[in-house]
Amino acid sequence: MADTDNEIPPLAHAIAPQQFSLDVLLEKYAKGDERTADDVYRRVARGVAMAEPEALRAQVEERFVDNLRHGALGAGRIMSAAGADIAATLINCFVQPVGDSIQGVDEEGLPGIYVALLQAAETMRRGGGVGYNFSAIRPHGARVHTTSSSASGPCSYIDVFDASCRTVESAGSRRGAQMAVLDCTHPDLLEFIEAKHSKGRWNNFNVSVAVTDEFMQAVENDLPWPLVHRAEPSPSMRAAGGLHQRDDGLWVYSERRARDIWDRIMRSTYDVAEPGIVFVSRMNEDNNLRAVEIIRATNPCGEQPLPSYGCCNLGPLNLTRFVIAPFAQMKGGAASFDWDALGARTRTQVRFLDNVLDVTLWPLAEQYDESRAKRRIGVGFTGLGDTLVMLGLRYNDAQGRDFAARVARVMRDEAYRASVELARERGAFPLFNAAQYLEAGTFASRLPEDIQDAIRQHGIRNSHLLSIAPTGTVSLAFADNASNGIEPAFSWTYSRMKVMADGSRASFAVEDHAYRLYRELGGDVERLPDYFISALEMSARDHLDMMAAVQPYIDTSISKTVNVPADYPFDAFESLYFDAWKSGLKGLATYRPNETLGAVLSVDTPQASDALSGTDIDLDPLRIAIDHRPSGEMPAIIEKVEYLTQAGKKSLYLAVSFMQVTGRIGGEDVTIERPIEFFIPAGQRDESQQWITATMRSLSLAARGGFVARNLQDLRKVSWDRGQVRLGDVQRLDGTRSPRWHDSEVAALAYALQQILHRRGFLDAEGNQVPSRMLARLPHTHALTLPISTNLNAQQATASDDAAQDEPASHVLRTMHGRKCGTCGANAVIRKDGCDFCTACGEIGACG
C-alpha cells in the first residue's frame, strides 16, 4: 500500500470558522461528545478504515485523518454516519427501478409499483435519496387487462412516491430527496412536463425528461415524434381512432411535432425551472459499462447516471486547501496551486471511497449486489469558484476554464491509476472485461495510453471513479462555506434561512470563504478586484462553458445550475440546451428567478427580507403538506359498512379523522377541514384484513400529502381473484336503482370512503376534489370527537364478521359470467336478443 501523501505539509491559510458553519457542524454531523471538525474526522476515518485488514487499520486510519484535515471530505451521509452507532447507509443516493405492475414483478422483470415504493421507503429511512425512471408504467388510458379498466398513468403514482418521501423521515433527521425521470417517448410526457405547475405537487422530487439524440435531431429538423408504449390502449381509446401498433410491438398513442414537445419542455423550464434535461444517449454512449447495463435515470441531483439499484458513493476534495499563498497578488506576488498534493489526495480518496462500499449498511440486498459487481465511486471537487478567486483568475474567462479542466484531468488520471493499484492489491471489480471496458467510445477509451495499458494488465477496482456533486452543508460545516462544487460563489455575503428546533425559521448572515480570507489578509472588501465574480454577475453562457470544459474528464456527470436572469430572452434560453447537447454534456438544469420560485439563499437586505415576510403568498390549504398526525384527539366520522363478498356478508367500521388547515387564496386566509387519517378498528386475523389495514395507512399518507381524492380513485381500480364485491347502488338510465359491484374488497372500501367524504362535502358525487373556496363555506359540525386509538367497536365489528359465516345462502354472492357492466360494475354483461344485457342490474347496452 503506497503511503506517499503523509509527507505533504499543511497549508497555512486557515481562518477561524464562522458561527453558522459551527452550528451546521454540530447540528448535522457531530455525534455524542464531538465538538470540532477534527472530532468528526477521527470518527469517520476510524469507521471507514474498518474495511482494511486488521494489521493495516491503524496506519490507514491515520492516513484518512490526514487526508480529511487537508481537504478531503466525504459526502453528507459519510460525514454524518461513518463510525457512528446508527443503522444508516453511508451512501447518499440510489437509483431504483419501477415496473408496470402493482405487486411482484412485471413482464420485463422490474419490481411492481408498490414493491418499488416499499424499497424506496426503506432506502430513505436509512438515509438515502432515490432516483427513478417511471416510463415502464403504462400511460393514462391504457388497458388494464386484469380489471378491464383504464390505467391512471405514471404521474398519479409519482404522487404516491412523493407522499411517502414526505412522511418517511430519513436517518439523522434528513428528508429523502427524489428524482423522477420520464422518457421523451412516453405518451404521458406532456402531463409530466407540467405537473409541478400545481403548487405543492411533487415537492420532494426533482423532475427531468430523458431525451435521446434521435429526439434532439427530430427537434432540429422539425420532424414528427411518436409517443409510444408497449401497453395496449383501452378499448375506448382504440375506438376513438388514431392509434396503431408498430412492427416493434409498441403502441403509438399520438404523434406530435418534436418542436412542439420541446417548446412545452422549454416553456416549463423557463417558468418554473423544471423539468431538467437528461441527455440519456450521451450517458449510455460514454458509459464504461455500456456493454452490460443501460442507464435510464440519475440520482436526485443529476451528477450520477446509474443503472437499477446503482449508488452514489461520493467524496469531494476542497480545492481551496491546495492554493499556496492565496491573494499574493495584493502585494505584488503570485498565488500558486499544489498539483502534486491534489494528485496524492485524490489517490487516497479512491481508497477511502472503495472502503466505504465495504463498511456501509445497504438498505436493500439488490443495492449490495450491484455495488459489489461494479464498485462505483465518485471522487469530485468543491470550492472551484473560491479557488479561482484566491488565484486571481476569473471564473468566466479562458484562464479560469483551463484551470478547471486541468484540475479535472489531474484527478481523472490519478484516480484511475489509484484504482488500478487497488485492483493489484484487492482484485478488479467482478464484471470487469478489458475489451468491453476500453472499447472505442467509452470514457475509459480516452484515458492516456499508459493507464489503458495498466488496466489491460492488472484490471481496475472501480468501474467509475469521478463525479462533481453539490456539497451543500458539507461545504458549510467543513470548508468554511467555500463555493459549492463546480459553482462560482452565489454571493460574497448573504442570508440563509434555517429551520429552528421549534419549527420556526430564522435568517443568518453567512460569508463566503474567499471573501473572508481576502479581508483577513488585508484586502478592501468595499472595492473587490474584478476576479471576485459571483454566479449572478456572469452570463448563462459562462456557466455552460465551464461545464463543457470539465465534462470530458468526468466519467459520470456534473451537477450544476446555470443561472439565468429574469429578463433572459426565451430564444437564447432555449439555445442553451441545444448547445449543451452539442457540447457533449449529460444533462442541464437552469434557474431563472421569477415570482413562482423561491430560494433558501437570499441577498436581500434585512429590511427587504422583513418586508417580504408580510407579502401575500397564495398557498392552497388542500396542497399544504402535513408531516404527521397531530397528538391528542381529533374530530372523526365513524360509519358502519356492510357488503357482500363471495364468502358471505361482511361488516366493519370505517373511521376518518379531520383537522382544520389554513392557507391563502387570492391574498385571503382560507380555512378548510381536511381528512388526514383513515382507520379500520377491526382485528387483523387474515391476509385480506392486513392488506386493508395497510391500504388505510397509505391513504393516510396520501391525505396528509394533499391528494387523497386521486388515491381513492386509484384504489377503486384494484382487483383481486376472489370474485366481485357488492356495496352501494347505482342509478340506471331509466331512473331505477341497482346494486353496485366492485372488483375487490379494497375497491369497495375506497368507494365507501368516497361516499363518506362526499356526504361531508369534501368530494363531489364522482369522487373528485371539491375546490378550497367551496370547502371553506361548509360548516364543520358533522364530526364526532372520538379518540381513534381506543379501537372503537373492534369486538362488535369482529363479531359481525363471524356472524357472516352463518348467513343464509341469499347473502352469499353467486359466481357470474360476462363482461364488465359500465353502469353497475358487475362482471355480468351477456348477449341477449342481440343486445348487451347486464344480468345484475338489467341495463341494456349496444344492440346489433
PyMOL commands that set and color helices and strands:
alter all, ss='L'
color gray80, all
select helices_A, chain A and resi 5-7+19-29+37-49+54-69+76-81+113-125+154-167+171-173+189-197+213-220+235-240+258-272+280-286+319-322+328-331+339-359+365-374+384-390+398-426+434-437+443-446+449-458+472-478+513-520+535-537+540-553+570-582+606-612+687-705+708-715+745-760+772-775+788-790+794-804+809-811
alter helices_A, ss='H'
color red, helices_A
select strands_A, chain A and resi 93-95+129-133+143-144+149-150+169-170+174-175+178-183+205-211+224-229+244-245+251-257+276-279+297-298+305-306+311-312+314-318+323-324+336-337+378-382+493-499+505-511+561-563+587-591+601-602+635-645+648-665+668-679+725-731+737-742+784-785+819-820+827-832+835-838+844-847
alter strands_A, ss='S'
color yellow, strands_A
deselect
rebuild
show_as cartoon
